[in-house]
Structure formats: structure tokens, C-alpha cells
């Protein structure tokens, strides 16, 4: 067997309960040789034992920490052990289709691309609804010279059956970390991923950095992958999910993005501040409200329970969890992001 030219680095995204299904899809649908590094950030015991057993069976590298990981930290732990020409970063909640890896590598080989992204879909049934088919990620200057972020994902929400026949490989500006192939050589220029980008927009930061360094980003529609968000969490997922999408981590990430790229605090950021916590409300609080109200979807009652009772309590809990995490874990680990992970007071949210 020829030596693999690609290493797959799996990082935890927002939950652990999809681990088995995702990993099995990789082995079932990948025909060419590959190395695999699985980064396990404090998964529950059942998942930990499963990963240990499969790592022995398949002979892949398993990196486990006794604390939860934010995405760029997990990717850096895996990246430090990569010694192949290409590395693919994927989340632990994706399902791949047959030929997915061959198509990404072929694109990189034929175009010289630095980064290649697949036709990314979302939710089950898999491979049916487009999440991202390339896009735009750049800084633009307005008439007054202020720097603004331009972000746009192409074809989001479209049916794959309707748009894929018209799609072609193309150079683009945006690829998400749900699945991203990277030519490993670029890290000699850029260094490791920015660990001050904690939970949001790290893909924009990386893609813009690649292009700024003279690299290229391509979209390859022959590779189809679906990520499956945690619409119904297991109890063992909740703590990690709340940290992963915490207000403090998102505020710190947005602040880092603005400062790093010298961006004006415009409506793009104001919208992000206003929407803080929306994933937690949708995935944790809303299902709880439905159960308590016996499934009665009364909009008025729902808003009272959401914003008058549950959301304020959840925000307090989220603040406590984030502050405790920073104090007990990241300071001890001496990570680059430790200072940024301190919980920010509500008054730290910029407003206009």
C-alpha cells in the first residue's frame, strides 16, 4: 500500500452523541489510504471507550484531553502531529459520501489549490440541502475608507438535486471547517490556527489569511458532505454545547476578528451581538418549553417563557459555566486563549 498523502484530523464541534455514526461513515466511504488523528475533548465515558476501541482496531492516533476544547485548539493539537502533504479538518458530526476524499485531493492536485472545500450540506436526510457551495470572505472599504467584512455563502438552502447539475469546480474565497482540505505547506507561512478565535468565524479568518499569503481556495462540487447539527441533545452533550456556543466565547471571537482585520463595528457585528445565544435558545430552551406546554405552540406564551423566564436563567448559568471553565482548566493548561476566555459582563457588549 502506498504511503497516504493526506491526514484527516477530526475535532469535536458541539456534541459527542454523533461520534460513532460520523466516524463509521468515513471508513465506509473512503477508498484511498489516509492517516487519521482523532481529537477527543473530554467526551463522556461511553464515547471515550468507543473511540479507544476503534483506535486500536483501525490504528489511528487518538488525542484525548480531560477538558472541553474549542475548535481551533482541537485542530492545533491534531495539526502538530501531521506529516503528510495534505490535511483535512473535519468536525465530529459529518457524514461523507463515496469518493469524497478522492475528489478533494484531485482538485488540489489539478489546480494547485491551498484550500479545497466540498459541496457542504446540512441536516438529515443527508446530502439533500445545500449549506455552503463556496462563497465570499473579504475585507472591503466603504466610501469613507472604513474596513468592512464581506461574508456570503453561495446556494444555502437550495436543494442539491436542483443546483448540483449546474455546479462546476471554481476558485472561491470561503470554505468552512465542517470539512476543509488544506495543503500542509501553508502552515509554514501562517503558523498554527489562531486560538483567540474561539468559536465563531475562524474559517473566515483562516481563508482570508490564506489568500492574503498568496494561496487559493477552491470549491469542489464532486465531493458531497453533510454536517448534522445537534437538534436534539443528549444530557451528556449539554455542558459542552453551552460552552461551545457561549456568549463569552463568541464575544471574544468577534472582538479578535475586528481587531485582527481592523474592521469597523458596523451592522454586521451589531447583528451578531443581538443574536448572542440563539443556538442555545433554539436547541436547549425551546424543546424544554414545548415539553412543559405539552407541545402547544402558542407564540405569545412561548415568548413569555423564553425571554421572561428561561433565557435570563440560562444566560446566568452560561456565564457561570464559562467562567468556571476558564478558571479551572485553561489557565492550568497555559493556552494562548486563556485571558480571552474570562466571562465578559453584559456591559462589555458594544452597543449603538
VOPAGU-2260 file (C-alpha; in pm, 1 decimal, decimal comma):
REM VOPAGU-2260
SITE   aa  ch    i         X         Y         Z
SITE  UNK   A    0       0,0       0,0       0,0
SITE  UNK   A    1     132,3     342,9     -91,6
SITE  UNK   A    2     200,8     591,2     183,8
SITE  UNK   A    3    -100,0     817,5     249,5
SITE  UNK   A    4     -66,3    1173,4     126,3
SITE  UNK   A    5    -346,0    1302,0     348,6
SITE  UNK   A    6    -422,8    1308,8     719,9
SITE  UNK   A    7    -778,2    1351,5     845,3
SITE  UNK   A    8    -799,7    1548,0    1169,9
SITE  UNK   A    9   -1134,5    1510,4    1346,8
SITE  UNK   A   10   -1228,2    1778,6    1600,3
SITE  UNK   A   11   -1531,5    1799,6    1831,0
SITE  UNK   A   12   -1781,7    2054,6    1705,3
SITE  UNK   A   13   -2069,4    2091,8    1952,1
SITE  UNK   A   14   -2167,7    1745,8    2081,4
SITE  UNK   A   15   -2043,0    1387,7    2114,3
SITE  UNK   A   16   -2355,2    1179,2    2050,2
SITE  UNK   A   17   -2298,3    1162,6    1672,0
SITE  UNK   A   18   -1941,7    1033,6    1703,5
SITE  UNK   A   19   -1999,1     671,7    1604,0
SITE  UNK   A   20   -2219,8     742,1    1303,2
SITE  UNK   A   21   -1980,4    1005,6    1170,9
SITE  UNK   A   22   -1663,6     800,3    1211,2
SITE  UNK   A   23   -1824,0     493,1    1057,9
SITE  UNK   A   24   -1921,6     695,5     751,4
SITE  UNK   A   25   -1557,1     796,8     698,5
SITE  UNK   A   26   -1431,7     438,9     699,3
SITE  UNK   A   27   -1724,6     313,0     491,0
SITE  UNK   A   28   -1693,1     575,1     216,8
SITE  UNK   A   29   -1317,1     631,6     184,9
SITE  UNK   A   30   -1125,9     409,2     -53,3
SITE  UNK   A   31    -780,8     568,4     -71,8
SITE  UNK   A   32    -518,8     542,3     205,4
SITE  UNK   A   33    -527,4     806,9     477,4
SITE  UNK   A   34    -393,1     878,1     820,5
SITE  UNK   A   35    -642,8     973,4    1088,3
SITE  UNK   A   36    -592,5    1178,2    1403,5
SITE  UNK   A   37    -896,5    1193,8    1628,3
SITE  UNK   A   38    -903,8    1472,3    1886,8
SITE  UNK   A   39   -1134,3    1382,8    2174,5
SITE  UNK   A   40   -1200,9    1674,7    2406,6
SITE  UNK   A   41   -1344,2    1521,2    2723,8
SITE  UNK   A   42   -1617,8    1312,2    2566,3
SITE  UNK   A   43   -1845,7    1112,5    2801,3
SITE  UNK   A   44   -1725,9     770,5    2913,8
SITE  UNK   A   45   -1930,4     573,0    2660,9
SITE  UNK   A   46   -1788,2     770,0    2368,5
SITE  UNK   A   47   -1437,3     761,2    2513,6
SITE  UNK   A   48   -1443,5     381,7    2533,7
SITE  UNK   A   49   -1580,1     352,8    2180,2
SITE  UNK   A   50   -1303,3     574,3    2041,6
SITE  UNK   A   51   -1034,1     384,9    2230,7
SITE  UNK   A   52   -1161,7      55,1    2092,1
SITE  UNK   A   53   -1181,7     179,2    1732,6
SITE  UNK   A   54    -840,6     346,0    1758,2
SITE  UNK   A   55    -690,3       9,1    1849,3
SITE  UNK   A   56    -878,3    -166,2    1570,0
SITE  UNK   A   57    -802,1      90,6    1297,6
SITE  UNK   A   58    -462,2     202,6    1429,9
SITE  UNK   A   59    -531,2     574,0    1425,9
SITE  UNK   A   60    -393,7     833,8    1664,5
SITE  UNK   A   61    -628,4     931,7    1945,5
SITE  UNK   A   62    -562,0    1251,3    2139,0
SITE  UNK   A   63    -775,5    1296,3    2449,9
SITE  UNK   A   64    -792,6    1586,4    2691,7
SITE  UNK   A   65    -970,2    1592,5    3027,6
SITE  UNK   A   66   -1129,4    1927,4    2946,3
SITE  UNK   A   67   -1355,5    2053,9    2666,2
SITE  UNK   A   68   -1186,1    2202,8    2361,5
SITE  UNK   A   69   -1276,0    2498,8    2146,5
SITE  UNK   A   70   -1235,1    2419,2    1775,0
SITE  UNK   A   71    -905,2    2587,5    1688,1
SITE  UNK   A   72    -740,4    2440,6    1997,8
SITE  UNK   A   73    -852,1    2092,1    1892,3
SITE  UNK   A   74    -731,4    2146,0    1535,6
SITE  UNK   A   75    -392,7    2264,6    1655,2
SITE  UNK   A   76    -349,6    1956,3    1873,2
SITE  UNK   A   77    -409,1    1740,9    1566,6
SITE  UNK   A   78    -209,9    1959,9    1327,4
SITE  UNK   A   79     100,3    1928,5    1545,7
SITE  UNK   A   80     115,8    1556,5    1453,6
SITE  UNK   A   81      52,7    1586,3    1078,6
SITE  UNK   A   82     336,1    1493,2     843,1
SITE  UNK   A   83     153,7    1438,8     513,3
SITE  UNK   A   84     119,8    1662,8     208,4
SITE  UNK   A   85    -244,7    1740,6     281,4
SITE  UNK   A   86    -453,6    1763,4     594,5
SITE  UNK   A   87    -832,0    1755,6     610,7
SITE  UNK   A   88   -1002,2    1915,3     906,8
SITE  UNK   A   89   -1349,4    1777,8     973,5
SITE  UNK   A   90   -1597,1    1802,0    1257,3
SITE  UNK   A   91   -1723,5    1501,9    1452,2
SITE  UNK   A   92   -2081,4    1538,5    1324,3
SITE  UNK   A   93   -2036,2    1495,3     949,4
SITE  UNK   A   94   -2143,0    1224,4     705,7
SITE  UNK   A   95   -1933,0    1178,4     392,4
SITE  UNK   A   96   -2036,5    1034,8      57,2
SITE  UNK   A   97   -1846,1     782,3    -158,4
SITE  UNK   A   98   -1548,6     937,3    -335,1
SITE  UNK   A   99   -1547,2    1249,2    -117,9
SITE  UNK   A  100   -1176,2    1237,9     -36,7
SITE  UNK   A  101   -1054,8    1146,9    -384,8
SITE  UNK   A  102   -1243,6    1444,2    -531,4
SITE  UNK   A  103   -1091,4    1692,8    -287,0
SITE  UNK   A  104    -736,2    1569,8    -345,9
SITE  UNK   A  105    -783,8    1560,7    -720,8
SITE  UNK   A  106    -895,8    1922,9    -714,8
SITE  UNK   A  107    -590,6    2025,5    -513,4
SITE  UNK   A  108    -355,1    1831,9    -742,2
SITE  UNK   A  109    -502,2    1970,1   -1065,7
SITE  UNK   A  110    -538,5    2332,7    -953,8
SITE  UNK   A  111    -256,4    2372,5    -702,9
SITE  UNK   A  112    -516,4    2494,7    -452,9
SITE  UNK   A  113    -414,3    2568,3     -96,9
SITE  UNK   A  114    -762,9    2502,6      40,9
SITE  UNK   A  115   -1043,8    2294,1    -107,1
SITE  UNK   A  116   -1398,4    2276,4      22,0
SITE  UNK   A  117   -1672,8    2028,0     -75,0
SITE  UNK   A  118   -2037,5    2082,1    -154,0
SITE  UNK   A  119   -2141,7    2110,5     208,9
SITE  UNK   A  120   -2494,7    2015,1     307,9
SITE  UNK   A  121   -2673,4    2028,6     641,2
SITE  UNK   A  122   -2914,1    1817,7     845,2
SITE  UNK   A  123   -3078,4    1483,7     783,5
SITE  UNK   A  124   -3172,5    1334,8     541,9
SITE  UNK   A  125   -2810,7    1382,4     438,3
SITE  UNK   A  126   -2681,4    1522,9     109,8
SITE  UNK   A  127   -3009,6    1691,9      17,4
SITE  UNK   A  128   -2995,1    2058,5     127,2
SITE  UNK   A  129   -2701,6    2286,4      49,5
SITE  UNK   A  130   -2531,6    2463,1     336,2
SITE  UNK   A  131   -2233,5    2611,7     152,4
SITE  UNK   A  132   -2112,8    2591,3    -207,9
SITE  UNK   A  133   -1822,8    2831,4    -182,9
SITE  UNK   A  134   -1870,0    3198,6    -115,2
SITE  UNK   A  135   -1715,9    3532,7     -38,1
SITE  UNK   A  136   -1488,9    3628,2     252,1
SITE  UNK   A  137   -1300,3    3953,4     217,2
SITE  UNK   A  138   -1246,9    4296,6     362,7
SITE  UNK   A  139   -1391,1    4584,9     159,9
SITE  UNK   A  140   -1352,9    4957,2     214,4
SITE  UNK   A  141   -1657,3    5184,8     202,9
SITE  UNK   A  142   -1666,8    5540,3      63,9
SITE  UNK   A  143   -1524,0    5679,3     386,7
SITE  UNK   A  144   -1236,5    5430,6     393,9
SITE  UNK   A  145   -1377,0    5216,4     674,3
SITE  UNK   A  146   -1295,7    4846,0     651,8
SITE  UNK   A  147   -1597,0    4614,0     649,4
SITE  UNK   A  148   -1630,3    4237,0     634,0
SITE  UNK   A  149   -1794,9    4084,9     329,7
SITE  UNK   A  150   -1926,3    3733,7     401,6
SITE  UNK   A  151   -2160,0    3534,0     181,1
SITE  UNK   A  152   -2222,8    3161,7     137,0
SITE  UNK   A  153   -2349,5    3052,2    -203,3
SITE  UNK   A  154   -2664,4    2843,7    -261,9
SITE  UNK   A  155   -2750,9    2797,5     105,2
SITE  UNK   A  156   -3090,6    2631,8     149,4
SITE  UNK   A  157   -3117,6    2511,3    -211,7
SITE  UNK   A  158   -3194,7    2150,5    -293,5
SITE  UNK   A  159   -2885,7    1960,1    -407,7
SITE  UNK   A  160   -3082,3    1789,7    -683,8
SITE  UNK   A  161   -3175,0    2129,4    -829,6
SITE  UNK   A  162   -2836,9    2302,0    -825,5
SITE  UNK   A  163   -2566,3    2036,6    -843,0
SITE  UNK   A  164   -2603,7    1960,1   -1217,7
SITE  UNK   A  165   -2510,1    2323,9   -1287,8
SITE  UNK   A  166   -2217,1    2338,6   -1047,2
SITE  UNK   A  167   -1854,4    2337,5   -1154,5
SITE  UNK   A  168   -1523,8    2342,9    -975,4
SITE  UNK   A  169   -1429,8    2705,8    -918,4
SITE  UNK   A  170   -1196,6    2932,3    -731,5
SITE  UNK   A  171   -1371,6    3093,2    -437,6
SITE  UNK   A  172   -1297,4    3272,2    -109,5
SITE  UNK   A  173   -1477,4    3073,2     154,5
SITE  UNK   A  174   -1470,4    2721,6     293,9
SITE  UNK   A  175   -1597,0    2611,4     633,4
SITE  UNK   A  176   -1429,9    2383,7     886,3
SITE  UNK   A  177   -1709,3    2128,6     870,8
SITE  UNK   A  178   -1474,0    1985,6     608,5
SITE  UNK   A  179   -1168,7    2162,2     469,9
SITE  UNK   A  180    -871,1    2018,4     283,0
SITE  UNK   A  181    -552,2    2220,9     332,2
SITE  UNK   A  182    -211,4    2191,6     168,7
SITE  UNK   A  183       2,6    2143,8     480,7
SITE  UNK   A  184     284,4    2361,0     347,9
SITE  UNK   A  185      77,7    2676,4     409,2
SITE  UNK   A  186     123,7    2637,3     784,1
SITE  UNK   A  187     494,2    2707,8     737,4
SITE  UNK   A  188     385,5    3059,8     641,7
SITE  UNK   A  189      84,6    3109,4     866,1
SITE  UNK   A  190     173,8    2906,4    1171,8
SITE  UNK   A  191     -93,7    2731,1    1375,0
SITE  UNK   A  192    -459,6    2834,4    1386,0
SITE  UNK   A  193    -538,3    3147,1    1584,1
SITE  UNK   A  194    -656,0    3025,2    1926,1
SITE  UNK   A  195    -802,0    3366,0    2004,9
SITE  UNK   A  196   -1073,7    3276,6    1753,8
SITE  UNK   A  197   -1270,1    3065,0    1999,4
SITE  UNK   A  198   -1598,2    2960,5    1846,6
SITE  UNK   A  199   -1701,8    3180,5    1557,5
SITE  UNK   A  200   -1572,9    3295,1    1218,9
SITE  UNK   A  201   -1241,9    3113,0    1245,7
SITE  UNK   A  202   -1297,1    2979,0     893,8
SITE  UNK   A  203   -1322,1    3335,3     760,5
SITE  UNK   A  204   -1004,0    3432,6     939,4
SITE  UNK   A  205    -815,8    3133,2     801,6
SITE  UNK   A  206    -939,2    3161,4     442,2
SITE  UNK   A  207    -863,5    3534,1     430,7
SITE  UNK   A  208    -518,1    3465,2     576,5
SITE  UNK   A  209    -451,2    3200,7     310,3
SITE  UNK   A  210    -548,7    3435,8      28,3
SITE  UNK   A  211    -350,5    3721,3     182,9
SITE  UNK   A  212     -46,4    3490,9     185,1
SITE  UNK   A  213     -87,1    3421,9    -188,5
SITE  UNK   A  214    -277,1    3093,4    -162,0
SITE  UNK   A  215    -601,1    2993,6    -330,0
SITE  UNK   A  216    -933,5    2849,0    -214,1
SITE  UNK   A  217   -1139,6    2619,3    -438,1
SITE  UNK   A  218   -1489,2    2473,5    -430,5
SITE  UNK   A  219   -1520,8    2111,1    -547,8
SITE  UNK   A  220   -1884,6    2000,0    -605,3
SITE  UNK   A  221   -1786,2    1639,0    -680,2
SITE  UNK   A  222   -1726,9    1592,3    -307,5
SITE  UNK   A  223   -2050,3    1595,5    -107,0
SITE  UNK   A  224   -2058,2    1605,3     272,0
SITE  UNK   A  225   -2331,2    1679,0     525,8
SITE  UNK   A  226   -2298,8    1806,7     878,8
SITE  UNK   A  227   -2575,6    1716,5    1120,0
SITE  UNK   A  228   -2632,4    1982,0    1389,7
SITE  UNK   A  229   -2744,3    1880,0    1737,0
SITE  UNK   A  230   -3115,4    1947,8    1714,4
SITE  UNK   A  231   -3184,9    1705,1    1998,7
SITE  UNK   A  232   -2905,3    1680,9    2252,1
SITE  UNK   A  233   -2829,9    1403,2    2494,0
SITE  UNK   A  234   -2788,0    1515,0    2851,7
SITE  UNK   A  235   -2415,7    1437,8    2827,5
SITE  UNK   A  236   -2387,9    1687,1    2537,6
SITE  UNK   A  237   -2542,1    1987,3    2712,9
SITE  UNK   A  238   -2242,5    2114,9    2910,2
SITE  UNK   A  239   -2010,6    2112,5    2609,5
SITE  UNK   A  240   -2278,4    2261,8    2384,6
SITE  UNK   A  241   -2334,7    2552,4    2623,8
SITE  UNK   A  242   -1961,8    2623,6    2640,4
SITE  UNK   A  243   -1913,0    2583,6    2266,6
SITE  UNK   A  244   -2177,5    2844,8    2190,2
SITE  UNK   A  245   -2132,0    3063,0    2497,3
SITE  UNK   A  246   -2177,6    3438,9    2485,3
SITE  UNK   A  247   -1828,1    3497,5    2623,1
SITE  UNK   A  248   -1656,3    3282,6    2362,8
SITE  UNK   A  249   -1847,6    3444,8    2078,4
SITE  UNK   A  250   -1783,4    3797,9    2201,9
SITE  UNK   A  251   -1413,5    3722,9    2237,9
SITE  UNK   A  252   -1405,1    3575,5    1885,6
SITE  UNK   A  253   -1581,8    3871,5    1728,3
SITE  UNK   A  254   -1352,9    4112,0    1911,5
SITE  UNK   A  255   -1047,4    3923,6    1784,8
SITE  UNK   A  256   -1182,5    3928,3    1427,9
SITE  UNK   A  257   -1242,5    4303,7    1437,7
SITE  UNK   A  258    -905,3    4386,3    1587,1
SITE  UNK   A  259    -705,6    4148,6    1368,7
SITE  UNK   A  260    -854,2    4270,7    1041,9
SITE  UNK   A  261    -907,7    4634,2    1152,1
SITE  UNK   A  262   -1281,3    4621,1    1087,2
SITE  UNK   A  263   -1536,1    4887,0    1170,9
SITE  UNK   A  264   -1801,1    4783,7    1422,0
SITE  UNK   A  265   -2086,7    4806,9    1174,1
SITE  UNK   A  266   -2427,8    4642,8    1135,9
SITE  UNK   A  267   -2262,1    4304,2    1072,3
SITE  UNK   A  268   -2128,0    4299,0    1427,2
SITE  UNK   A  269   -2435,3    4461,5    1578,1
SITE  UNK   A  270   -2644,8    4178,5    1435,0
SITE  UNK   A  271   -2408,8    3922,3    1590,7
SITE  UNK   A  272   -2432,7    4092,1    1932,2
SITE  UNK   A  273   -2811,5    4093,9    1914,4
SITE  UNK   A  274   -2825,7    3724,9    1824,0
SITE  UNK   A  275   -2596,6    3603,2    2103,3
SITE  UNK   A  276   -2714,1    3269,4    2240,1
SITE  UNK   A  277   -2959,0    3190,2    1961,8
SITE  UNK   A  278   -2831,2    2834,7    1919,9
SITE  UNK   A  279   -2873,7    2759,8    2290,1
SITE  UNK   A  280   -3224,1    2903,5    2291,3
SITE  UNK   A  281   -3321,6    2700,3    1984,2
SITE  UNK   A  282   -3159,2    2372,5    2084,5
SITE  UNK   A  283   -3190,5    2367,5    2463,7
SITE  UNK   A  284   -3461,0    2607,2    2582,5
SITE  UNK   A  285   -3721,4    2576,6    2305,7
SITE  UNK   A  286   -3754,9    2195,4    2329,2
SITE  UNK   A  287   -3792,4    2234,1    2705,9
SITE  UNK   A  288   -4072,5    2487,1    2659,1
SITE  UNK   A  289   -4250,2    2252,1    2416,9
SITE  UNK   A  290   -4238,4    1972,0    2671,9
SITE  UNK   A  291   -4361,4    2188,7    2956,4
SITE  UNK   A  292   -4650,3    2322,2    2749,0
SITE  UNK   A  293   -4741,6    1973,9    2619,6
SITE  UNK   A  294   -4644,8    2069,2    2267,3
SITE  UNK   A  295   -4877,3    2367,9    2243,5
SITE  UNK   A  296   -4701,3    2613,0    2011,1
SITE  UNK   A  297   -4854,7    2934,2    2140,3
SITE  UNK   A  298   -4632,4    3216,8    2017,8
SITE  UNK   A  299   -4727,0    3461,4    2295,5
SITE  UNK   A  300   -4681,7    3205,5    2573,5
SITE  UNK   A  301   -4359,7    3084,9    2416,7
SITE  UNK   A  302   -4208,2    3433,5    2416,7
SITE  UNK   A  303   -4306,2    3490,9    2779,5
SITE  UNK   A  304   -4143,8    3166,1    2888,5
SITE  UNK   A  305   -3841,9    3211,3    2662,9
SITE  UNK   A  306   -3748,1    3572,1    2733,4
SITE  UNK   A  307   -3919,3    3627,7    3065,2
SITE  UNK   A  308   -3804,0    3316,6    3247,4
SITE  UNK   A  309   -3579,6    3061,5    3078,7
SITE  UNK   A  310   -3344,1    3278,7    2871,3
SITE  UNK   A  311   -3231,6    3500,6    3163,5
SITE  UNK   A  312   -3172,4    3195,8    3384,5
SITE  UNK   A  313   -2985,6    3014,6    3109,0
SITE  UNK   A  314   -2769,6    3321,6    3046,3
SITE  UNK   A  315   -2666,9    3328,6    3411,9
SITE  UNK   A  316   -2588,0    2958,0    3402,9
SITE  UNK   A  317   -2393,5    3000,9    3079,3
SITE  UNK   A  318   -2187,2    3279,3    3232,9
SITE  UNK   A  319   -2108,5    3063,4    3534,7
SITE  UNK   A  320   -2006,8    2762,0    3324,7
SITE  UNK   A  321   -1779,3    2968,2    3104,4
SITE  UNK   A  322   -1607,6    3144,6    3392,7
SITE  UNK   A  323   -1560,0    2816,3    3579,2
SITE  UNK   A  324   -1414,7    2651,8    3271,0
SITE  UNK   A  325   -1160,4    2928,4    3220,0
SITE  UNK   A  326   -1059,2    2927,1    3584,1
SITE  UNK   A  327   -1029,8    2552,4    3635,7
SITE  UNK   A  328    -896,0    2434,6    3302,2
SITE  UNK   A  329    -749,9    2677,5    3052,9
SITE  UNK   A  330    -535,3    2874,2    3294,7
SITE  UNK   A  331    -381,1    2547,1    3410,6
SITE  UNK   A  332    -314,6    2445,6    3050,6
SITE  UNK   A  333    -147,6    2778,6    2972,8
SITE  UNK   A  334    -320,0    2810,8    2636,8
SITE  UNK   A  335    -293,4    3118,7    2420,0
SITE  UNK   A  336    -663,4    3191,5    2464,4
SITE  UNK   A  337    -683,7    3176,6    2844,3
SITE  UNK   A  338    -718,0    3554,3    2903,1
SITE  UNK   A  339    -989,1    3586,3    2638,5
SITE  UNK   A  340   -1193,6    3307,0    2793,3
SITE  UNK   A  341   -1280,8    3500,8    3105,3
SITE  UNK   A  342   -1654,8    3566,7    3107,0
SITE  UNK   A  343   -1738,7    3914,4    2983,5
SITE  UNK   A  344   -2005,3    4117,2    3165,3
SITE  UNK   A  345   -2311,3    4218,8    2968,4
SITE  UNK   A  346   -2186,8    4577,7    2967,8
SITE  UNK   A  347   -1892,4    4461,2    2757,1
SITE  UNK   A  348   -2125,0    4402,3    2461,9
SITE  UNK   A  349   -2073,5    4706,0    2234,3
SITE  UNK   A  350   -2398,7    4883,7    2157,7
SITE  UNK   A  351   -2506,7    5177,4    1946,2
